[in-house]
Amino acid sequence: MRADEERVGQILAIAREVLADPGVSPDDKLADHGGTSLSIVRIVAEASQSLDLDINPRDLDGAITVRNLARVAQYLPPQPTMS
């Protein structure tokens, strides 16, 4: 599985959990599955925290889908550890 598709799968799992809808697919508009601005923020926040991603929804050009969120996501650089 390519890294891009792996990222899509990870964000998809988060979106399905937040929206409580296992039928969400990567190219579905999240609004069609009950997604609101608040739930989109929750999906982005969970993906950012659990997957070390930086996702700025303002970078989206078009519908808010899992695939579009994954496309604009950037991995955060590792943070130095405090000893």
Secondary structure, 3 states (H helix, E strand, C coil): CCHHHHHHHHHHHHHHHHHCCCCCCCCCCHHHHCCCHHHHHHHHHHHHHHHCEECCHHHCCCCCCHHHHHHHCEECCCCCCCC
